[in-house]
Amino acid sequence: MPPGQLRNPLVVPFLRELIEAGEQEAVREFLDDHHPAQVAEIVEDLEPSEGDALLKLLEPRSRAEVMGYLEDETQERIISAINPSDAAALLQLMSHDERANLVNRLDDDIVDEILRRLAHAEREDIRRLASYEPGTAGAVMTTDYATLPPAITVREAIDRLRQEAPDRETIYYSYIVDSDRKLLGLVSLKKLLLSRPRARIEDVMKTDMIVARLDEDQESVAKKIEEYDLIAIPVVDSDDRLLGIVTHDDAADILRQAQAEDLLQFGGVSPDPEVDEAPYWQQSVYSAFRRRIKWLVMLFMAENLTYPVMHNFKWVTDDNHFPALELFLPLLIGTGGNAGSQTVGTVIRGLALGEIEKEHTFRVLFREFLTGLLLGLCLGTLGFFYAHFWRSQPWGLSAVVGLTLLGICMWANTIGSLVPLMARRFGIDPAVISAPFISTLVDATGLVIYFTIAILLLVHWQR
């Protein structure tokens, strides 16, 4: 949102009046009636000192929940401003993956002061989660999950979950592990409630599981959660020992971030994880310049491909031949670029969703060629009548325009599908092959198609 614009323009003045009047209990009751995400928005709207005072009115567990919804800069400021003991108490109640991410963003000296005030198990848990390679399942998983041994009864399992529930992020799935923490299966809360109380867990658990590996790409893990409609997915090491889980809300964040990166790359903007996660109004003009200039310079240089084409075919459009050909250059170039961009977007989507595999290359090319043929027939016919009846051009020139539109559509669709497929084959992110790049390539080659058809139909026939 623009600087200075409040997300809660009516609530903030009301809370300020209550705070100034010393009505702390009324403020606390008001906040208790709202979701932590809404409270986080209110904190962001307030001045830093006011937001800090508001957080202090919340119960410790509620304060930790609100912290998870605050922006990164706000989290860092709050943790850095309070004394290490209070910071340690706050981290202890936060979600395991969120606190690990927060620790990774803090200065080492602050982290050391905080961690030494935590219990050994908590300290090691944070350090372990913070140590995993960014972009992997280990970096986004949480160790806040419920486990059960296989030999206990359903009744005993429910009693145990009832005691653990307040301290677990989710208990809908319970993971069955042996004494070495090897993952044996899982059981849902629904299954426990519907099973006989005296049945053993090993008899009711599910052993056919979808799992993620510790070093697996986080986007691949998120897609598994989405594809199989999971609430969470267990993360195991090479020995099938359970190390953590990735929850559906984290998966949604991963996919949203991946889609944002693809969208930026598709538009020719270099990705920057630190900047991408910041709201639009918090990104500096310089960062926008830095991320866009590289692609614009490359496209500027690539656009020079059109100059030699125009120069070599200049004789076709001089006064002795067909100067009217230049009238339709913007129409033809624009159509080719748009057709290529549409195809690139369609193919990249299919690749991202796993609908297009390596063995589908020729099928995709043939399919897009046929699509280009149909589009070209439609637009070519429209272009022919437009040139002849609307622009009052002769039949021959109108036919050149129509046939060029046909050729450009077929070519743009073919090259627009081939480039991302070849990029994937050579291990390059297809989104990097952006729509502007395809547009530039089609511009130059489209001119060749245009002038070649003009020479064949007009110049040679005239002779």
ABEGO torsion letter per residue (X at the ends): XBBGBBABAAAAAAAAAAAAAGBAAAAAAAAAABBAAAAAAAAAABBAAAAAAAAAABBAAAAAAAAAABBAAAAAAAAAABBAAAAAAAAAABBAAAAAAAAAABBAAAAAAAAAABBAAAAAAAAAAAABBBGBAAAABBABBBBBBAABBAAAAAAAAAAAAAABABAABBBBBBAAGBBAEBBBAAAAAABBAABBAAAABBABBBBBBAABBAAAAAAAAAAAGBABBBBBBAAGBBAEBBBAAAAAAAAAAAAAAAAAAAAGBBBBAAAAABBAAABBAAAAAAAAAAAAAAAAAAAAAAAAAAAAAAAAABAABBAAAAAAAAAAAAAAAAAAAAAAAAAAAAAAAGABBAAAAAAAAAAAAAAAAAAAAAAAAAAAAAAAAAAGBBAAAAAAAAAAAAAAAAAAAAAAAAAAAAAAAAGBBAAABBAAAAAAAAAAAAAAAAAAAAAAAAAAAAX
